[in-house]
Amino acid sequence: MGSIRFSLPRVLVTSVAVVALAGGAAAVEVAAAGPAAAKTGPVLAFTPSPADFGVVTAGQTGSQTLELANTGDAAARALTVTLAGPAAFTVTTDTCTGTSLGPGKSCTVTVRFAPSSAGTVTAALTAVSIKATATATDPLTGTGALAPAHLYWTNIGAFPNTGTIMEANPDGTGVSTLVTGQASAEGIAVGASHIYWADLGNGPGEGTIMAANLDGTGVTTLVTGQNSPIDVAVDASHIYWTENSSGTIMRANLDGTGVTTLISGLTGVDGVAVDASHIYWTDPADGTIMSANLDGTGVTTLVTGQSAPNRLAVNASHIYWTDDVSEFATGTIKEANLDGTGVTTLVTDNDLPIGVAVDASHIYWVDTNINQANLDGTNPHSLISGLNFGFNGLAIGPQ
């Protein structure tokens, strides 16, 4: 049988098949294909994306672990992960940075959201390989919320070492004891995540500045060796307290380090409060309300002629204080502008009022009960009564 000659076109041959034909002839089937499919290179993506941390109460935290996957057909080499946004977002663990992520491989980044105030904030988590051959960005969103406001107060106790720190809702319901066994709990203040209070101790040099979590756990002694700590105030970075016997105002970091005397030589000092720029305090010996810059400079007399001003509180526009003339049913709750002008008596006929606190709509104060009134002094009434020996300091927050 003669041979069969044939020629193939110049194409890429991917397969050749010989097929028998009738009469013994053979034919060749040739399958041709175009150019090979192009490679995609590394392809990066985060999951979940976008990432929503939801609502987190200020002072608390929420975390999410985000997966970075390479769905391409080449490695994403020498990865770098960066986080751009407010300080509320932080990267706590990162298994991606510095690695090369092969095809089909993944790594993880854990981001913590810890808001310090209310409101929605956004950030961006970005992964980039060397020479930016692959990138991925994950939009992050979180909403800070204010914790439900609570009243906190000190109860000095009928006997030594029976003082307590108490808590209730602003309407007086839900009274509970948070901390027990205090020697002589006096003034109290509330920060974003902690309660702070002054304890006189059982003698000279035994006074302390104390702290605990908002639920009363984690009781910690921050400062020791104080002679007569009476009242405390707190801002975002410092604790302030009054030393009655020495006529001084003290300050320390929130962890109790860096104890500093800010102001000395006062004839008497009792209550203390702070805002964003000033310290305010009462001098019951001179019957005055005083102020100074947060570093203790610029001491100024704001209000004079008071009987015996005790504790005080401030908001964005006013100072509020209790004035105790040491006779039952004659104490008053007063207010003035932050510069000391416009002194007004809001509530009268109180039995030895001591602690005072204020929120957006009400004044709260301590005498033999815990009381509430509108900011203009109207509708004064008792919220809480009949609790142990004696109320003392009062604070409200977080809010």
C-alpha positions as CSV (number, residue, x, y, z in Angstrom):
1,M,0.0,0.0,0.0
2,G,1.4,3.4,-0.9
3,S,2.1,5.9,1.8
4,I,0.0,9.0,2.5
5,R,1.8,12.3,2.6
6,F,0.5,15.3,4.3
7,S,1.6,18.6,5.7
8,L,0.5,20.5,8.8
9,P,-0.1,24.2,9.0
10,R,2.3,26.0,11.3
11,V,0.1,26.1,14.4
12,L,0.5,25.1,18.0
13,V,-0.4,21.4,18.0
14,T,-1.9,20.4,21.3
15,S,-3.1,16.9,20.3
16,V,-2.8,14.5,17.3
17,A,-5.1,11.6,16.8
18,V,-5.0,8.9,14.1
19,V,-8.4,7.7,12.9
20,A,-8.8,4.6,10.8
21,L,-10.8,5.1,7.6
22,A,-12.6,2.7,5.4
23,G,-10.3,0.8,3.0
24,G,-7.4,0.9,5.5
25,A,-6.6,4.6,5.0
26,A,-5.7,6.7,7.9
27,A,-6.4,10.3,8.7
28,V,-4.9,12.5,11.3
29,E,-7.0,14.8,13.4
30,V,-5.2,17.9,14.7
31,A,-6.5,20.0,17.6
32,A,-5.1,23.5,17.5
33,A,-5.3,26.2,20.3
34,G,-4.4,29.8,20.6
35,P,-1.8,31.3,23.0
36,A,-1.7,30.0,26.6
37,A,-4.0,31.8,29.2
38,A,-2.1,34.7,30.8
39,K,-1.2,34.5,34.5
40,T,-3.1,36.8,36.9
41,G,-0.3,37.3,39.4
42,P,-1.1,37.7,43.1
43,V,-4.6,38.9,44.0
44,L,-5.3,40.0,47.6
45,A,-8.6,40.5,49.5
46,F,-9.6,40.9,53.1
47,T,-12.6,39.0,54.7
48,P,-14.9,40.4,56.0
49,S,-14.8,43.5,53.9
50,P,-16.0,46.0,54.8
51,A,-15.6,45.2,58.6
52,D,-18.1,46.7,61.0
53,F,-17.3,46.6,64.7
54,G,-20.8,47.6,65.6
55,V,-21.6,49.6,68.8
56,V,-19.0,49.5,71.5
57,T,-19.5,51.3,74.8
58,A,-16.8,53.9,75.5
59,G,-14.2,52.5,77.8
60,Q,-14.7,49.0,76.5
61,T,-13.3,47.1,73.5
62,G,-14.4,45.0,70.5
63,S,-12.1,43.0,68.3
64,Q,-12.3,41.4,64.9
65,T,-9.9,39.0,63.2
66,L,-9.6,39.8,59.4
67,E,-8.4,37.2,56.9
68,L,-6.1,38.2,54.0
69,A,-6.2,35.7,51.2
70,N,-4.3,35.4,47.9
71,T,-6.6,34.1,45.2
72,G,-4.1,34.7,42.4
73,D,-1.6,32.3,40.8
74,A,1.6,33.9,42.0
75,A,3.0,34.7,45.5
76,A,2.4,38.1,47.1
77,R,5.9,38.7,48.5
78,A,7.1,40.7,51.5
79,L,3.7,41.9,52.6
80,T,3.2,45.1,54.7
81,V,0.0,45.8,56.6
82,T,-0.9,49.3,57.7
83,L,-3.8,50.9,59.6
84,A,-4.9,54.4,58.9
85,G,-7.5,56.1,61.1
86,P,-8.2,57.3,64.6
87,A,-6.6,56.0,67.7
88,A,-9.8,54.0,68.6
89,F,-8.5,51.4,66.1
90,T,-5.3,49.4,66.8
91,V,-3.8,46.3,65.3
92,T,-3.2,43.8,68.1
93,T,-1.9,40.8,66.1
94,D,-0.5,40.6,62.6
95,T,0.6,37.3,60.9
96,C,0.8,38.9,57.5
97,T,3.5,41.6,57.7
98,G,6.9,40.4,56.5
99,T,5.5,37.2,55.0
100,S,5.1,36.0,51.4
101,L,1.6,34.7,50.7
102,G,1.5,32.0,48.1
103,P,-1.4,31.2,45.8
104,G,-4.4,29.9,47.8
105,K,-2.8,30.9,51.1
106,S,-4.1,33.3,53.8
107,C,-3.0,35.1,57.0
108,T,-4.8,37.1,59.6
109,V,-4.8,40.6,61.2
110,T,-6.7,41.3,64.5
111,V,-7.9,44.8,65.0
112,R,-9.3,46.2,68.3
113,F,-11.8,49.0,68.5
114,A,-11.8,50.9,71.8
115,P,-13.8,54.1,71.5
116,S,-13.3,56.8,74.2
117,S,-16.4,58.8,73.2
118,A,-19.7,58.5,71.4
119,G,-19.9,58.6,67.6
120,T,-19.1,56.6,64.4
121,V,-15.5,56.6,63.2
122,T,-13.9,54.9,60.2
123,A,-10.4,53.6,59.4
124,A,-8.7,51.6,56.6
125,L,-6.6,48.5,56.8
126,T,-4.3,48.1,53.8
127,A,-2.0,45.2,52.7
128,V,0.7,45.8,50.1
129,S,3.1,43.3,48.6
130,I,6.7,44.3,47.5
131,K,6.7,46.7,44.6
132,A,3.0,47.0,45.0
133,T,2.3,44.1,42.8
134,A,-0.8,43.4,44.9
135,T,-2.8,45.5,47.3
136,A,-6.0,45.1,49.3
137,T,-7.9,47.7,51.5
138,D,-10.5,46.9,54.1
139,P,-12.8,49.8,55.2
140,L,-13.4,49.6,59.0
141,T,-16.3,51.2,60.8
142,G,-17.1,51.4,64.6
143,T,-19.5,53.3,66.7
144,G,-18.8,54.4,70.2
145,A,-21.7,54.7,72.7
146,L,-21.9,56.3,76.1
147,A,-22.3,53.9,78.9
148,P,-25.6,54.3,80.8
149,A,-25.1,56.9,83.4
150,H,-25.0,55.9,87.1
151,L,-24.9,57.6,90.4
152,Y,-21.9,56.6,92.6
153,W,-21.4,57.7,96.2
154,T,-19.4,56.9,99.3
155,N,-20.9,55.8,102.6
156,I,-18.4,56.3,105.4
157,G,-19.9,53.5,107.6
158,A,-20.9,53.5,111.2
159,F,-17.7,51.8,112.4
160,P,-14.1,51.7,111.2
161,N,-13.4,49.8,108.0
162,T,-17.1,49.5,107.1
163,G,-17.2,52.2,104.5
164,T,-18.7,51.4,101.1
165,I,-18.9,52.6,97.5
166,M,-22.5,52.5,96.3
167,E,-24.2,52.8,92.9
168,A,-27.7,53.4,91.5
169,N,-29.5,54.5,88.4
170,P,-30.1,58.2,88.1
171,D,-33.7,57.8,89.1
172,G,-32.7,56.1,92.4
173,T,-33.5,52.6,91.4
174,G,-31.1,49.6,91.3
175,V,-29.1,50.5,94.5
176,S,-26.1,48.2,94.9
177,T,-22.9,48.0,96.9
178,L,-19.8,47.9,94.7
179,V,-16.9,48.1,97.3
180,T,-16.8,47.3,101.0
181,G,-14.3,47.4,103.8
182,Q,-13.2,51.0,103.4
183,A,-11.8,52.8,106.4
184,S,-13.4,56.2,105.8
185,A,-14.5,56.8,102.2
186,E,-14.8,60.5,101.4
187,G,-15.0,62.2,97.9
188,I,-15.6,60.2,94.7
189,A,-15.1,60.8,91.0
190,V,-15.8,58.7,87.9
191,G,-13.6,58.4,84.7
192,A,-14.3,56.6,81.5
193,S,-13.6,53.2,83.0
194,H,-12.9,53.6,86.7
195,I,-14.2,54.9,90.0
196,Y,-11.7,56.9,92.1
197,W,-12.2,57.9,95.7
198,A,-10.4,59.3,98.7
199,D,-10.1,57.3,102.0
200,L,-9.1,59.1,105.2
201,G,-7.7,55.9,106.7
202,N,-7.6,55.3,110.4
203,G,-5.1,58.0,111.3
204,P,-2.5,60.5,110.1
205,G,-0.5,59.3,107.2
206,E,-2.9,56.4,106.4
207,G,-5.0,58.2,103.9
208,T,-5.2,56.8,100.4
209,I,-6.4,57.5,96.9
210,M,-8.2,54.4,95.6
211,A,-9.6,53.1,92.3
212,A,-11.8,50.3,91.0
213,N,-13.5,49.3,87.8
214,L,-17.0,50.7,87.3
215,D,-18.5,47.4,88.5
216,G,-16.4,47.6,91.7
217,T,-13.9,44.9,90.8
218,G,-10.2,45.4,90.7
219,V,-9.9,47.6,93.8
220,T,-6.5,49.2,93.8
221,T,-4.6,51.5,96.1
222,L,-3.1,54.2,93.9
223,V,-1.5,56.6,96.4
224,T,-0.6,56.0,100.1
225,G,0.7,58.1,102.9
226,Q,-1.8,60.9,102.7
227,N,-2.8,62.8,105.9
228,S,-6.4,63.9,105.1
229,P,-7.5,63.3,101.5
230,I,-11.0,64.7,101.3
231,D,-12.3,65.0,97.7
232,V,-11.1,63.8,94.3
233,A,-11.6,64.8,90.7
234,V,-10.4,63.2,87.5
235,D,-9.8,64.1,83.8
236,A,-8.5,62.1,80.9
237,S,-4.9,61.9,82.3
238,H,-4.8,62.8,86.0
239,I,-6.4,62.4,89.4
240,Y,-6.7,65.5,91.6
241,W,-7.4,65.5,95.3
242,T,-7.5,67.9,98.3
243,E,-5.5,67.5,101.4
244,N,-7.5,69.3,104.1
245,S,-5.0,69.4,107.0
246,S,-2.1,70.7,104.9
247,G,-4.2,73.1,102.7
248,T,-2.9,71.6,99.5
249,I,-4.2,70.3,96.1
250,M,-2.4,67.3,94.8
251,R,-2.2,65.6,91.4
252,A,-1.1,62.2,90.1
253,N,-1.3,60.2,86.9
254,L,-4.2,57.8,86.6
255,D,-2.1,54.9,87.8
256,G,-1.0,56.8,90.9
257,T,2.5,57.6,89.7
258,G,3.9,61.2,89.5
259,V,2.4,62.5,92.7
260,T,2.8,66.3,92.7
261,T,1.7,69.2,94.9
262,L,0.0,71.7,92.6
263,I,-1.2,74.3,95.1
264,S,-0.2,74.8,98.7
265,G,-0.7,77.4,101.5
266,L,-4.5,77.4,101.4
267,T,-6.2,78.3,104.6
268,G,-8.6,75.4,104.1
269,V,-9.7,73.2,101.2
270,D,-12.5,70.7,100.7
271,G,-14.2,69.9,97.4
272,V,-12.4,69.8,94.1
273,A,-13.6,69.6,90.5
274,V,-11.9,70.0,87.0
275,D,-12.9,70.8,83.5
276,A,-10.8,71.0,80.3
277,S,-8.7,74.0,81.5
278,H,-9.2,74.7,85.2
279,I,-9.2,73.2,88.7
280,Y,-12.0,74.5,91.0
281,W,-12.1,74.1,94.8
282,T,-14.0,75.2,97.9
283,D,-12.4,76.9,100.9
284,P,-14.8,76.4,103.9
285,A,-12.5,78.4,106.2
286,D,-12.6,81.5,104.0
287,G,-16.1,80.9,102.5
288,T,-14.7,81.1,99.0
289,I,-14.8,79.2,95.6
290,M,-11.4,79.3,94.0
291,S,-9.9,78.3,90.6
292,A,-6.5,77.8,89.0
293,N,-5.0,76.5,85.7
294,L,-4.6,72.7,85.6
295,D,-0.9,73.1,86.4
296,G,-1.7,75.1,89.5
297,T,-0.8,78.5,88.2
298,G,-3.1,81.5,88.1
299,V,-4.9,81.0,91.4
300,T,-8.1,83.1,91.4
301,T,-10.9,83.8,93.9
302,L,-14.2,83.4,92.1
303,V,-16.8,83.6,94.8
304,T,-16.7,85.0,98.3
305,G,-19.1,85.4,101.3
306,Q,-20.2,81.8,101.5
307,S,-21.0,80.2,104.9
308,A,-19.1,76.9,104.6
309,P,-18.9,75.6,101.0
310,N,-18.3,71.9,100.8
311,R,-18.2,69.9,97.6
312,L,-18.6,71.2,94.1
313,A,-19.2,70.2,90.5
314,V,-18.8,71.9,87.1
315,N,-20.3,71.6,83.7
316,A,-19.7,73.5,80.5
317,S,-21.1,76.8,81.8
318,H,-21.6,76.7,85.6
319,I,-20.1,75.8,89.0
320,Y,-22.5,74.1,91.5
321,W,-21.7,73.7,95.2
322,T,-23.2,72.8,98.5
323,D,-23.1,75.4,101.3
324,D,-23.5,74.1,104.8
325,V,-24.0,76.6,107.6
326,S,-23.7,73.8,110.2
327,E,-27.4,73.9,111.2
328,F,-29.9,71.4,110.2
329,A,-32.4,72.3,107.4
330,T,-30.5,75.5,106.4
331,G,-28.0,74.2,103.9
332,T,-28.2,75.3,100.3
333,I,-27.3,74.3,96.8
334,K,-25.8,77.2,94.8
335,E,-24.5,77.9,91.3
336,A,-22.5,80.6,89.5
337,N,-21.0,81.1,86.1
338,L,-17.5,79.7,85.6
339,D,-16.0,83.1,86.2
340,G,-17.8,83.4,89.5
341,T,-20.5,85.9,88.5
342,G,-24.2,85.3,88.8
343,V,-24.2,83.5,92.1
344,T,-27.7,82.0,92.6
345,T,-29.3,79.9,95.4
346,L,-31.1,77.0,93.7
347,V,-32.3,74.9,96.6
348,T,-32.8,75.7,100.3
349,D,-33.7,73.9,103.5
350,N,-31.2,71.0,103.3
351,D,-29.8,69.0,106.2
352,L,-26.0,69.4,106.0
353,P,-25.6,69.0,102.3
354,I,-22.1,67.5,101.2
355,G,-21.5,65.9,97.9
356,V,-22.9,67.3,94.7
357,A,-23.0,66.1,91.0
358,V,-24.5,67.4,87.8
359,D,-25.5,65.9,84.4
360,A,-27.2,67.5,81.4
361,S,-30.5,68.0,83.0
362,H,-30.3,67.5,86.8
363,I,-28.4,68.4,90.0
364,Y,-27.8,65.6,92.5
365,W,-26.7,66.1,96.1
366,V,-26.2,64.3,99.4
367,D,-27.5,65.3,102.8
368,T,-29.3,62.7,104.9
369,N,-30.6,61.4,101.6
370,I,-29.5,61.5,97.9
371,N,-31.6,64.2,96.2
372,Q,-32.3,65.4,92.7
373,A,-33.6,68.7,91.2
374,N,-33.8,70.3,87.8
375,L,-30.8,72.4,86.8
376,D,-32.7,75.5,87.7
377,G,-33.4,74.1,91.2
378,T,-37.1,73.3,90.6
379,N,-38.7,70.0,91.6
380,P,-36.2,69.1,94.4
381,H,-37.0,65.6,95.8
382,S,-35.4,62.7,97.5
383,L,-34.2,59.8,95.4
384,I,-32.6,57.4,97.9
385,S,-32.8,57.3,101.7
386,G,-32.3,54.9,104.6
387,L,-28.8,53.7,103.6
388,N,-26.5,52.8,106.5
389,F,-24.7,55.5,108.4
390,G,-23.9,58.5,106.2
391,F,-23.6,59.5,102.6
392,N,-20.6,61.7,101.7
393,G,-19.1,62.1,98.2
394,L,-21.3,61.9,95.0
395,A,-20.5,61.5,91.3
396,I,-22.4,60.7,88.1
397,G,-21.0,59.0,85.0
398,P,-19.9,57.8,82.6
399,Q,-22.3,59.7,80.4
